[in-house]
Amino acid sequence: MRAIVLALLAALFSFIFCTRYWIWRDCIAASQSSCLTPDGSNVTGGGMVWAAIAFGFLAAAFIAQFGRR
C-alpha cells in the first residue's frame, strides 16, 4: 500500500515537472531565464526541481516494494 501511494506521488510530481518545465524547455533556454506561457504563467528553469522530487518518490516506491522487508 505504501508503495502505491509513493508511486502516485511520483506520478503527480512528474506531471508537475512536465507542465512547469518540460513542455516549455525550448522557450526557457531561448530566453535564458524565464518564459511567459500563453495563459500568462511564468515558467523558469527552476521547474527542473520537480523532476528530482518525482525521482525521489519513485525511488522510495521501489524500495518500499522490492526492498528488504
Secondary structure, 3 states (H helix, E strand, C coil): CHHHHHHHHHHHHHHHHHHHCHHHHHHHHHHCCEEECCCCCEEEHHHHHHHHHHHHHHHHHHHHHHCCC
